[in-house]
Amino acid sequence: MPFRLVESSSGSENKTVRFPVDVINQIEKAITGKNITFSKFVISACQYALDNLEETDKPTK
């Protein structure tokens, strides 16, 4: 499945996450000139990763 931006959900919670500087720079470069925030990119990337976990790696509900 290709990477896509996810729409905002109805609820949210603040979390503090530390990123390596090189990853921050890569994300900022990727979103430059696009109508997307850093947070929206990270949320979309995390959702993509979760949606594409191997079945054996997925958490049970």
C-alpha positions in Angstrom: 0.0 0.0 0.0 1.5 3.4 -0.9 2.1 6.1 1.8 -0.8 8.5 2.0 -1.6 11.4 4.3 -4.3 10.6 6.9 -7.1 12.9 7.8 -7.3 14.3 11.3 -9.1 12.2 13.8 -11.7 13.5 16.2 -9.4 13.3 19.3 -5.8 13.8 20.1 -3.3 13.7 22.9 0.1 15.5 23.3 3.2 13.3 23.4 6.8 14.3 23.4 9.0 12.4 21.0 12.7 12.9 20.4 13.8 12.6 16.8 17.4 12.5 15.5 18.3 15.8 13.9 19.0 14.1 10.5 15.4 12.6 10.5 13.9 16.0 11.3 15.9 17.6 8.5 14.7 14.9 6.1 11.1 15.3 7.1 11.3 19.1 6.8 12.9 18.8 3.4 10.1 16.3 2.3 7.3 18.7 3.3 8.9 21.9 2.0 6.5 23.6 -0.4 3.6 21.3 0.5 0.5 22.1 2.5 1.4 19.7 5.4 2.6 20.2 8.9 5.4 18.3 10.5 2.9 16.7 12.9 0.6 15.6 10.1 3.5 14.0 8.3 4.6 12.1 11.4 1.1 10.9 12.2 0.6 9.7 8.6 3.9 7.9 8.6 3.2 6.2 11.9 -0.3 5.1 10.7 1.3 3.8 7.5 3.8 1.8 9.6 1.1 0.4 11.8 -1.2 -0.5 8.9 1.7 -2.4 7.2 3.1 -4.4 10.1 3.5 -8.1 9.4 0.6 -10.0 10.9 3.0 -11.6 13.5 4.1 -8.2 14.6 0.7 -6.6 15.0 -0.5 -6.0 18.6 -3.6 -7.9 19.6 -6.7 -5.8 20.3 
